Amino acid sequence: MNQFIKTLVCFMMVIGLGGCRLSKNDEVGVRVKTKYGYIEGVEKNGILTYYGIPYGKVGNKVRWKNPESPKKWKEVLNCTKKEEVTLQTSTSVDKNGKTKVDVIGTDDALTLDVYTKKKNHNVPVLVYIHGGNNQSGSSFELNGSKMVNENEMVVVSINFRMGLLGFNCLPSLTKDGQTGNFTMMDIKKSFEWVKENIDQFGGNPNNITISGFSAGGRNIMASLLSNEYKGLYQQAIVFSGGMTIADETISAKKIAEIMSILVVEDGIKKDKKEAQEWLLKEDSEVKEYLNNISNERIVKLLGDAGIRMSKFPHLYNDDKLLPKDGFDATYVNDVPIMMVSGTTEFSLFTAFDSIYQQFENPEDAKKFAIYYGSEFYRNFNTYLSAKKMGETYKSPIYLCEIQYGGSTSQNSILDVGSFHGVFFPMITDEHKYEKYHNFNNDNYVAMGKTFREYLYSFINNGNPNRNKNELWKPWDKLSNNALLLDAKDGKVVCTNESTFKSTQQIIKEMMEDTTIRENDKKYIIKNIINGRWFSDDVDQYFHNDCLW
């Protein structure tokens, strides 16, 4: 009789008359019931994928608001094909060699993708936040099939509002307690969806690891400070992230400056100065104007920010979502955390820039900028964050530096070294980095296997080590240690030691470097390395212009 009742209840779920949670012996199906309605995914090589599942919406056609829950749907939602990306720019070159900037995507993009297997039951969940400076990118950055195929886990990859549609702290938009960190509220909403629905995909809602690359990693670091995220995850993995936060008042002035061109174009004010002053008012007229500008015009306002907060300030210390004291505040979400960096993190941001043609020896100038920029950047991504957190953070912090491809490795990658994203081919077979290197060689494959084993163990229980004999020790302030990862002769090479350099050490090296002329060195420090996420101390030391 019990089996009959169970069968009947599950049948009712299929026809929409009831709900049924997975038991230990149940399988996840291609058709799944979420809190908001049924969805249908696609199965390929044993992996079930669900694209574009709505986790939220922006209500009442008002652009800058916290996301609401999706409306429930009655028909089965087709989630078998990739969804549209979030609004962003796309650059192309026409037949005449002219650069063209188009706006692509949709403003109805609070969606996520889920990767799982039929036999998954109560397995750990990895939620991924893509990179792109919070201006570009999509959930497709991480195809979770490889990870799900190799290990019992569910992978979720999310989309969210970006650019000035995702971060905007003008006073007319943030009055009455509203945060301007709309992207962060979207991400929070997606985490809540995972908590409420992931059991239907075989995931454990009480074992969620959040992860992110670049801007996605920086968003995760910020979430550690926010009460809004309390209890939504158990572990965190930050790939090339680091600590960035923007002063809300200064950011509002910068955004008013950026958007003032539209106010002048529309004849609201006669010049940019008057337009900026008007945009900084806490005024319903300003808010109405802002909400009636076309998406295309807003999205086109921002060019490539080049990892410079001054060109697109975001992650505001508004004392609503993020505390005024930023990373000096209490870490509300004190969970085991892993921070990963390559050794040549700055290369992709400058290696292919034509600016070096002005120097006497262009290649030497480029090498100088990449080497020292990367020394600052890799420390920023790992050691400096750990040091900042170390005084009060109670959970273990694990640091990893991938040396493969860099100057200390036998596996050199021409031009870009151990670049920003060097970890990607280890965790997915779909990526954009084939143009730099053949990652299907024995050394990289061996390193990738070990890295994924560490990753899976951490996702399972907050500790990358499967047994006491493994190398990866938690960071501590005395040894300042990290796992250094490379490969040789078809085998992984791991050590646990420190490669940390203080800002003062790196500056001293720069000053003593004789590979380029002094005038060229000064130009690079003041115009290429300057103003980046990682360069605050450098800019202060060399009295670089304040880009704010």
Buried (B, 14 or more C-beta within 10 A) or exposed (E): EEEEEEEEEBEEBEEEEEEBEBEEEBEBBBBBBBEBBBBBBBEEEEBBBBBBBBBBBBEEEEBBBBBEBBEEEEEBBEBBEEBBBBBBBEEEEEEEEEEEEEBEBEBEBBBBBBBBBBEBBBBBBBBBBBBBBBBBBBBBBBBBBBBBBEBBBBBBBBBBBBBBBBBBBBBBBBEEEBBBBBBBBBBBBBBBBBBBBBBBBBBBBEBBBBBBBBBBBBBBBBBBBBEBBEEBBBBBBBBBBBBBBBBBBBBBBBBBBBBBEBBBEEEBBEEBEBBBEBBBBEBEEBBEBBBEBEBEBBBBBBEBBBBBBBBBBBBBBBEBBBBEEBBEBEBBBEBBBBBBBBBBBBBBBBBEEEBBEEBEBBEBBBBBBBBBBBBBBBBBBBBBBBBBBEEEBEBBBBBBBBBBBBBEBEBEBEBBBBBBBBBBBBBBEEBEBEEBBEBEEEBBBBBBEBBBBBBBBBBBBBBBBEEEEBBBBBBEEEEBBBBBBBBBEEEBBBEBEBBBBEBEEBBEEBEEEEEBBEEBBEBBBBEBBBBBBBBBBBBEBBEBEEEE
